[in-house]
Amino acid sequence: MKRLFFAAISVMMMFTGVNASAQGKFGADSAECIKYLSYYQEYYKAKNYDDALPNWRKAYKYCPPTANQNMLLNGTTLLRRVVTKVKDASERAAVVDTLLKLSDLRAQYYPNYAAAALNAKGKDVFNYVKNDAKKSYDEFTAIVETLKEKATPTFHLYRLNAAIDLYNQGQMDAEQIINLYQESIAALDNTTEDKDNVPQVKTDVESIFIASKVASCDNLIALFTPRYEANPNDVNLVSNIVKMMSVTEGCTSNDLYLNAVTAMYKLDPSYNSAYFLYRLNSSRGNVNDAIKYMEEAIAYPESDDKQDGEYYYELAAFCFKNGKNAQAFEAANKALALNETLAGKAYMLLGTIWQSASCSGNEVESRAKFWVAADNFSKARNADPSLAEECGRLIGQCSAYFPATADAFMYDITDGQSYTVSCGGMRATTTVRTQKK
């Protein structure tokens, strides 16, 4: 302790003759400022944080923010250790306020570090501001509006979550939440920070927005109808209407959605607008038009193989649902070729298509479809273990319809033989399996 004391005295003596500009840096009571800066730093460097804290408090009291950036930075470390231990609510709130203020001061007086300071502040707001939606919302709003594209992506999620809490408390209305959601998605598209995490954050933003049920279809229609009628050729407006209504359950069969999708397609032809027209026509039972627009969406060069694979799978399921097995078969195989992550459910769909197909012919020809169905269920099981139980059940169903050995023998067909099945515009090569009866 003597060494620490004399070190501090030495530092004080060094600054005894400081000029006016130095005194300005260390404040009106520069001697006390310099003394406690030295005291707390010695303890802090030794990781003796308990003794560093009271000396840091004195330094913070006597020193202006310009004295030392580390005083602000080290203070956040010390106060984070304190805040979790404070039991009294008012005392805890005071510590949290000081913690947040340190980041504000750092951003204000050291602008080159403003982004780092405010992003750190945002994490503190998330960790320590509890049960105060208004404060959380205000703090995150100030941070994202100041930093713009440099704000941590998750802050948009936290801000929207706080806003939804305020909506549930009657302090914000549906229009404010809807506008904030759209603003958040747009901001995430432009962020320069933690870009690898942006897709997940966008998914989470969409999820909490949908789960909040703020954007009921009635709310969207009431909000957007007058806007659309006033500006039917505003491509950004119609795009927002389409996107919002597309993620809202049961909101794609009304006139506003129909008008907005049609306008979007005319104003901004793209795979997105073609896809939304597919959605519109599929919801209205316009099967051929739906297929046409989905094929058009896939044909656009802007979409990549992964996206096209997902579209093909969706098209395959739609065609199968509407009795177009051959088109479903073709689309499912294209989905497999373009996006291997779809293998499990694509093979499952192919198996279901073959199993339900109506194939004419003799005892072997009419039942050969079950060999192909079983093959696809087996591939689905291998591609996605979560489907194992269901696939096993379906393979058992197919096996029960394999032709009898005697029937196959009559047509010169034996177990293990290669066999090509043609049925309803579909074609596949499989292996003969019979039932011993």
C-alpha positions in Angstrom: 0.0 0.0 0.0 2.9 2.3 0.7 4.2 1.7 -2.8 0.8 2.6 -4.2 0.6 5.8 -2.1 4.0 7.0 -3.1 3.4 6.2 -6.7 0.2 8.3 -6.5 2.1 11.2 -4.8 4.8 11.0 -7.5 2.1 11.3 -10.2 0.6 14.3 -8.4 4.0 16.0 -8.2 4.5 15.5 -11.9 1.3 17.4 -12.5 1.9 20.2 -9.9 3.1 22.5 -12.6 0.5 21.6 -15.3 -0.5 24.5 -17.5 -4.0 25.8 -18.0 -4.8 23.5 -20.9 -3.8 20.4 -18.9 -5.9 21.6 -16.0 -8.8 21.8 -18.4 -8.3 18.2 -19.4 -8.3 17.1 -15.8 -11.0 19.5 -14.6 -11.2 22.2 -12.0 -9.9 19.9 -9.2 -7.1 18.4 -11.3 -5.1 17.2 -8.3 -7.9 15.1 -6.9 -8.7 13.8 -10.4 -5.1 12.8 -11.0 -4.8 11.2 -7.6 -7.8 9.0 -7.8 -7.1 8.1 -11.4 -3.8 6.7 -10.2 -5.2 5.0 -7.2 -8.0 3.1 -9.1 -5.7 2.2 -12.0 -3.2 0.5 -9.7 -5.9 -1.6 -8.1 -7.5 -2.3 -11.5 -4.3 -3.4 -13.1 -3.8 -5.8 -10.2 -7.4 -7.1 -10.8 -8.3 -6.0 -7.3 -11.6 -4.8 -8.5 -13.2 -4.4 -5.0 -10.6 -1.8 -4.0 -10.5 -0.3 -7.4 -14.3 0.6 -7.3 -14.4 3.2 -4.6 -11.3 4.9 -6.0 -12.8 4.8 -9.5 -16.0 6.4 -8.1 -13.8 9.3 -6.7 -12.0 9.6 -10.1 -15.3 9.7 -11.9 -16.5 12.4 -9.4 -13.5 14.7 -9.8 -12.5 14.0 -13.4 -14.2 15.3 -16.6 -14.8 12.7 -19.3 -11.9 14.1 -21.3 -9.4 13.1 -18.6 -9.1 9.5 -19.6 -11.1 7.3 -22.0 -10.1 4.2 -19.9 -11.8 5.7 -16.9 -15.1 5.3 -18.8 -14.2 2.0 -20.2 -12.9 0.5 -17.0 -15.9 1.9 -15.2 -18.3 -0.2 -17.3 -16.3 -3.3 -16.3 -16.5 -2.4 -12.6 -20.2 -1.5 -12.6 -21.2 -4.7 -14.5 -19.6 -6.6 -11.6 -21.7 -4.5 -9.1 -25.1 -4.5 -10.8 -25.7 -8.2 -10.5 -25.1 -8.1 -6.7 -27.3 -5.1 -5.8 -30.6 -6.2 -4.3 -32.3 -2.9 -3.7 -34.3 -1.9 -6.8 -33.7 1.8 -6.7 -30.0 1.4 -6.0 -29.7 -1.1 -8.9 -31.5 1.3 -11.2 -29.0 4.0 -10.3 -26.1 1.7 -11.0 -27.6 0.8 -14.4 -28.2 4.4 -15.3 -24.5 5.2 -14.5 -23.4 2.2 -16.5 -25.3 3.4 -19.6 -24.2 7.0 -19.1 -20.6 5.9 -19.3 -21.1 4.6 -22.8 -22.9 7.7 -23.8 -20.0 9.9 -22.5 -17.5 7.7 -24.3 -19.4 8.1 -27.6 -19.7 11.8 -27.1 -16.2 12.7 -26.1 -14.3 10.0 -28.1 -16.3 9.9 -31.4 -13.8 7.5 -33.1 -15.1 4.9 -30.6 -18.8 5.9 -30.7 -19.9 2.7 -32.5 -18.1 0.4 -30.1 -19.4 2.4 -27.1 -23.0 2.4 -28.2 -23.0 -1.2 -29.3 -21.6 -2.1 -25.9 -24.3 0.0 -24.3 -27.0 -1.9 -26.2 -25.8 -5.1 -24.7 -26.0 -3.6 -21.3 -29.5 -2.4 -22.0 -30.5 -5.9 -22.9 -28.7 -7.5 -19.9 -29.7 -5.1 -17.2 -32.8 -3.1 -18.1 -35.5 -5.4 -17.0 -39.3 -4.9 -16.8 -39.1 -1.5 -18.3 -40.3 -1.7 -21.9 -40.3 2.1 -22.3 -36.7 2.5 -21.3 -35.6 -0.4 -23.4 -37.4 0.9 -26.4 -36.1 4.4 -26.0 -32.5 3.3 -25.5 -32.5 0.9 -28.5 -34.2 3.5 -30.6 -31.5 6.1 -29.8 -28.8 3.6 -30.5 -30.0 2.4 -33.9 -30.9 5.9 -35.0 -27.5 7.1 -34.1 -25.4 4.2 -35.5 -27.7 3.3 -38.4 -26.0 0.5 -40.4 -23.3 0.2 -37.8 -25.8 -0.9 -35.1 -25.6 -4.5 -33.9 -28.4 -6.4 -35.8 -30.0 -7.9 -32.7 -30.8 -4.4 -31.4 -33.6 -4.2 -34.0 -35.0 -7.4 -32.6 -34.8 -6.2 -29.0 -36.4 -2.8 -29.9 -39.3 -4.5 -31.7 -39.8 -6.8 -28.7 -39.9 -3.8 -26.4 -42.4 -2.1 -28.7 -44.7 -5.1 -28.8 -44.6 -5.0 -24.9 -45.7 -1.4 -25.1 -48.4 -2.3 -27.6 -49.7 -4.9 -25.2 -49.7 -2.3 -22.4 -51.7 0.1 -24.6 -48.8 2.6 -25.1 -48.3 2.0 -28.8 -50.8 1.3 -31.6 -50.8 -1.3 -34.3 -49.7 1.1 -37.0 -46.6 2.1 -35.1 -45.6 -1.6 -34.6 -46.2 -2.4 -38.3 -44.1 0.6 -39.4 -41.4 -0.4 -36.9 -41.3 -3.9 -38.2 -40.9 -2.7 -41.8 -38.2 -0.2 -40.7 -36.3 -3.0 -38.9 -36.3 -5.4 -41.9 -35.1 -2.6 -44.2 -32.4 -1.6 -41.7 -31.2 -5.2 -41.4 -30.8 -5.4 -45.2 -28.4 -2.5 -45.0 -26.4 -3.3 -41.9 -22.6 -3.6 -42.1 -22.2 -5.3 -38.6 -22.2 -9.0 -37.9 -23.6 -9.7 -41.4 -23.4 -13.5 -41.0 -26.0 -13.2 -38.2 -28.5 -11.0 -40.2 -30.5 -13.8 -41.8 -31.2 -15.4 -38.4 -32.1 -12.0 -36.8 -34.5 -11.3 -39.7 -36.1 -14.6 -39.1 -36.5 -13.9 -35.4 -37.9 -10.4 -36.1 -40.5 -11.9 -38.4 -41.3 -14.6 -35.9 -42.0 -12.3 -33.0 -43.9 -9.9 -35.2 -46.2 -12.7 -36.4 -46.5 -14.3 -33.0 -47.5 -10.9 -31.5 -50.7 -10.9 -33.7 -50.4 -7.1 -34.0 -50.7 -7.4 -37.7 -54.1 -9.0 -38.0 -55.5 -9.1 -41.5 -58.1 -6.6 -40.5 -55.4 -4.2 -39.2 -53.4 -4.5 -42.4 -56.4 -3.9 -44.6 -57.5 -0.8 -42.5 -53.9 0.6 -42.5 -52.9 0.0 -46.1 -56.1 0.4 -48.1 -56.2 4.2 -48.0 -52.4 4.3 -48.7 -52.8 2.0 -51.7 -55.7 3.9 -53.1 -53.7 7.2 -52.8 -50.5 5.7 -54.4 -51.3 2.6 -56.4 -48.1 2.9 -58.4 -45.7 3.3 -55.5 -43.6 0.1 -55.9 -42.2 0.3 -52.4 -45.7 0.6 -50.9 -47.2 -2.3 -52.9 -44.1 -4.5 -52.1 -44.6 -3.8 -48.4 -48.3 -4.6 -48.6 -47.6 -7.9 -50.3 -44.8 -8.9 -47.9 -46.8 -8.1 -44.8 -50.0 -9.8 -46.0 -48.1 -12.8 -47.2 -46.7 -13.6 -43.7 -50.1 -12.9 -42.0 -52.2 -16.0 -41.6 -55.3 -16.1 -43.8 -54.6 -12.7 -45.4 -54.0 -13.6 -49.1 -57.5 -13.9 -50.4 -58.7 -10.3 -50.1 -59.0 -7.6 -52.7 -56.2 -5.5 -51.4 -53.8 -8.3 -51.6 -55.0 -9.1 -55.1 -54.6 -5.5 -56.3 -51.2 -5.1 -54.6 -49.7 -8.4 -56.0 -50.9 -7.5 -59.5 -49.5 -4.0 -59.2 -46.2 -5.3 -57.9 -45.9 -7.7 -60.8 -46.5 -4.9 -63.3 -44.3 -2.3 -61.6 -41.4 -4.6 -60.7 -41.4 -7.9 -62.6 -39.2 -10.3 -60.6 -39.1 -13.8 -59.2 -40.6 -12.3 -56.0 -43.6 -10.7 -57.7 -44.1 -13.9 -59.8 -43.9 -16.0 -56.7 -46.5 -13.8 -54.9 -48.8 -14.2 -57.9 -48.4 -18.0 -57.6 -49.4 -17.7 -53.9 -52.4 -15.6 -54.8 -53.6 -18.0 -57.5 -52.9 -21.1 -55.5 -55.0 -19.7 -52.6 -57.8 -19.0 -55.0 -57.8 -22.4 -56.7 -56.5 -21.1 -60.0 -54.3 -24.2 -60.5 -52.9 -23.6 -64.0 -52.2 -19.9 -63.4 -50.5 -20.7 -60.1 -48.2 -23.2 -61.9 -47.5 -20.7 -64.7 -46.4 -18.0 -62.2 -44.3 -20.4 -60.1 -42.4 -21.6 -63.2 -41.9 -18.0 -64.2 -40.5 -17.2 -60.7 -38.0 -20.1 -61.1 -37.0 -18.9 -64.6 -35.8 -15.5 -63.3 -32.0 -15.4 -63.1 -32.0 -13.5 -59.8 -33.0 -16.6 -57.8 -30.2 -19.1 -57.0 -30.3 -22.9 -57.1 -31.2 -23.2 -53.4 -34.2 -20.9 -53.8 -35.2 -22.6 -57.1 -35.1 -25.9 -55.3 -37.4 -24.7 -52.6 -39.8 -23.3 -55.2 -39.7 -26.6 -57.1 -40.5 -28.5 -54.0 -43.4 -26.2 -53.2 -44.6 -26.5 -56.8 -44.4 -30.3 -56.5 -46.5 -30.4 -53.4 -49.0 -28.1 -55.0 -49.3 -30.1 -58.1 -49.7 -33.4 -56.2 -52.4 -31.8 -54.0 -54.3 -30.8 -57.2 -54.0 -34.2 -58.9 -51.2 -33.4 -61.3 -48.9 -36.3 -60.5 -46.7 -36.1 -63.5 -45.9 -32.4 -62.9 -45.4 -33.1 -59.2 -43.0 -35.9 -60.1 -41.0 -33.7 -62.4 -40.9 -30.8 -60.0 -39.8 -33.0 -57.0 -36.9 -34.4 -59.0 -35.8 -30.9 -60.0 -35.9 -29.9 -56.3 -33.6 -32.8 -55.5 -31.2 -31.9 -58.2 -30.9 -28.2 -57.1 -31.1 -28.3 -53.3 -29.8 -31.4 -51.5 -31.1 -30.1 -48.1 -34.6 -31.0 -49.4 -33.7 -34.7 -50.0 -35.7 -36.1 -47.1 -39.0 -34.4 -47.8 -38.5 -34.6 -51.5 -38.1 -38.3 -51.5 -41.0 -38.6 -49.1 -43.2 -36.7 -51.5 -42.0 -38.8 -54.5 -42.8 -42.0 -52.6 -46.3 -40.6 -51.8 -46.8 -39.6 -55.5 -45.9 -43.2 -56.7 -47.9 -44.8 -53.9 -51.1 -42.9 -54.9 -50.6 -43.2 -58.6 -53.3 -45.1 -60.7 -51.4 -47.6 -62.8 -53.2 -49.9 -65.2 -52.1 -53.3 -66.5 -51.7 -56.9 -65.3 -50.9 -58.0 -61.7 -47.3 -56.9 -62.0 -47.7 -53.7 -64.0 -50.5 -52.3 -61.7 -48.5 -53.1 -58.5 -45.0 -52.2 -59.7 -45.5 -48.6 -58.5 -45.2 -49.9 -54.9 -41.6 -50.9 -55.6 -40.8 -47.4 -56.6 -42.7 -45.9 -53.7 -40.8 -48.1 -51.2 -37.5 -47.1 -52.9 -38.2 -43.4 -52.3 -39.4 -43.9 -48.7 -36.2 -45.8 -48.0 -34.1 -42.9 -49.5 -36.1 -40.4 -47.5 -35.3 -42.3 -44.3 -31.6 -42.4 -45.2 -31.6 -38.7 -46.0 -33.5 -37.5 -42.9 -33.4 -39.8 -39.7 -36.3 -37.8 -38.3 -38.5 -39.5 -40.9 -37.4 -43.0 -40.1 -40.5 -44.1 -38.2 -43.0 -42.7 -40.7 -41.0 -44.1 -43.6 -40.8 -47.5 -42.0 -44.6 -47.6 -41.7 -45.1 -46.5 -45.3 -42.6 -49.1 -46.6 -44.6 -51.7 -44.7 -47.8 -50.6 -46.4 -46.1 -50.8 -49.8 -44.7 -54.2 -49.1 -48.1 -55.5 -48.5 -49.0 -54.7 -52.1 -46.0 -56.3 -53.8 -47.1 -58.9 -56.4 -47.1 -62.5 -55.4 -44.2 -64.6 -56.6 -46.5 -66.9 -58.5 -48.0 -63.9 -60.4 -44.7 -62.5 -61.3 -43.4 -65.9 -62.5 -46.3 -66.0 -64.9 -44.8 -63.0 -66.6 -41.3 -64.2 -66.5 -40.4 -61.8 -63.7 -38.3 -62.8 -60.7 -36.9 -61.3 -57.5 -33.9 -59.0 -57.9 -34.5 -58.4 -61.5 -34.3 -54.8 -62.8 -37.7 -53.4 -63.8 -38.8 -50.1 -65.4 -42.1 -48.7 -64.3 -44.0 -46.3 -66.6 -47.2 -44.9 -65.2 -49.2 -41.7 -65.7 -46.4 -39.8 -67.4 -43.8 -40.9 -64.8 -41.0 -43.3 -65.3 -38.5 -45.0 -62.9 -36.3 -48.1 -62.8 -36.5 -50.3 -59.7 -35.9 -53.8 -58.4 -38.5 -56.6 -58.4 -39.6 -57.8 -55.0 -42.4 -60.3 -54.5 -44.4 -61.8 -51.7 -44.1 -65.6 -51.1 -47.6 -66.9 -50.9 
